Amino acid sequence: MEINNLIKKINDKICNNIKCENILIEDKTFLHKKHKNFDHKKFHIKIRIESLELKSKNKIEANRHVFKILSQELKNYIHSIQLSIN
């Protein structure tokens, strides 16, 4: 999958399942390019979500909720996620 398509898919899935005031998704794959197990088919994604809905949950529950929404993408296209919930 191409990175721009993945970012759009992540954005759509999160926004369709969580009430978000703002969301920012960035490709940080360059951080892993020199790693021994680097796979050019998987990406490092940074996601910043502003969501009162997620802030009402404890941090672990909020993270689990996002990871559950993105389970297929994590399995197939994402090597690493940096998640920030505000």
Secondary structure as UniProt FT lines:
FT   HELIX           3..17
FT   STRAND          22..27
FT   HELIX           29..32
FT   TURN            33..34
FT   TURN            36..37
FT   TURN            40..41
FT   STRAND          43..50
FT   HELIX           52..55
FT   HELIX           59..69
FT   HELIX           71..76
FT   STRAND          78..85
//
